[in-house]
Amino acid sequence: MFEIFKNLKDSKEILQTPYLHTLKGDFSKSNLLIFGDNLNAMRFLLQEKDYNNKIDLVYIDPPFGTNNIFKLGSTMSADKDSRVAYSDKFNLKDYLEFLYDRLIVIREIMSEKGSLYLHIDNKMGHYVKILCDEVFGRENFINDIARIKCNPKNFKRKAYGNIKDMILFYAKSSHYIFNDVKEEISETEKNRRFSKQDNKGFYTTIPLHAPGVTHNGESGQEWNGIRPPKGRHWRCSLKELDRLQEEGLIEWSRNNNPRKKVYANECDGKKIQDIWEFKDAQNPIYPTEKNRAMLRRIIAMSSNIDSKVMDCFCGGGGFLQEAYSLERKYIGIDESAEAIRLNKKWINSNLCQDDFEIIHSLETNYIINEVAETIEWE
């Protein structure tokens, strides 16, 4: 393992370390907003039976180790009088230790069908993937999603334009939720793709064989007087091939290869791939605010209605808002007073506070004062 990974704590030591500050609030509420350090908060939640091993989805957009101070109204500096949202001052070693401790606890709090989406930039991403492999196991790595975040750049630095970041997708086990939501096909694309027509409508065709040789079993046997091409096997059983032929759902190519007919009115969309184009807003309310449609996709794909979902670096609350709109139960955690203020504001404005609670520590006695639009001492 690289030198920077040598001094990481043992996972048992991290999990056995108790929380430092007791949290105060009504944990029976479906939706929680926690003001404080997320490591302490998650350790406290591990003691609560309704949250330990109960979180189906965790999305985090942690600091990227950029060595910058982020202010409201911009992605970085804004003007000198702008309020500080958070500081991202880490060296590489400290950053990896900071994130590793939290990943260990995140995995513990996740349900067996839970998954993690970790949003990171390409400078840190490869180090962070090693951490995630260590915590979740390489076998539970699902995808590295490349996210196109902005328009092409024209800077003078000796490098290619940087228009993407990455989302690491890990599961806790092989039983993770994956709803396989399809991407909608535009009418233009549908017309181009389903260009053939018969008396049943517009259709396209797909191969009935796939790469790979079957030495034993019927997928390598002869059907209708032919065998699969060299190096390939039938995608379905011989009985299913007979059914498709009887129902007129096979079209024979010029080379005498059978292809299955797929009709436009049967298509529910296309498989989502691992390159996403979701550009962020130019003038976000909270710095590093992420595209809402992207967050909505993640929630719809990897959780169910009434699932508990969590963002423990919740910032301005985009993930929480999308989770609420999709009828999920959310937990948001942040130690930024500005983040808590913004979240309380949208909760009040959307009249969704009935099943909501702000949680804080007894030691600090934080309260929310919406009139002053800030956090004040009690």
Protein Blocks (a to p, Z undefined) as FASTA:
>chain_A
ZZklmmpccfklmmmpccfbdceddfkbmbdcdeddfklmmmmmmmpmklgopafbdcdd
ddehlopacdehiaklmpmkbccfbdcddcfklmmmmmmmmmmmmmmmpcfkbccddddd
fklmmmmmmmmmmmnopklpfbdcdddfbdcdddfbdcdddfbdcdddddfblkbccehp
acdddfklmmmmmmcccfkbccddddfbdedddfbdjklmceehiacdehiacfbdfklm
mmmmmnopaccdfkopacddddfklpgbjcddfbdcddddfbdfbghiacfklmmmmmmm
mccehiacddfblmnommmmmmmmnopacddddfbfklmmmmmmmmmmnopmmmgccddd
fklopacdfknopacdZZ
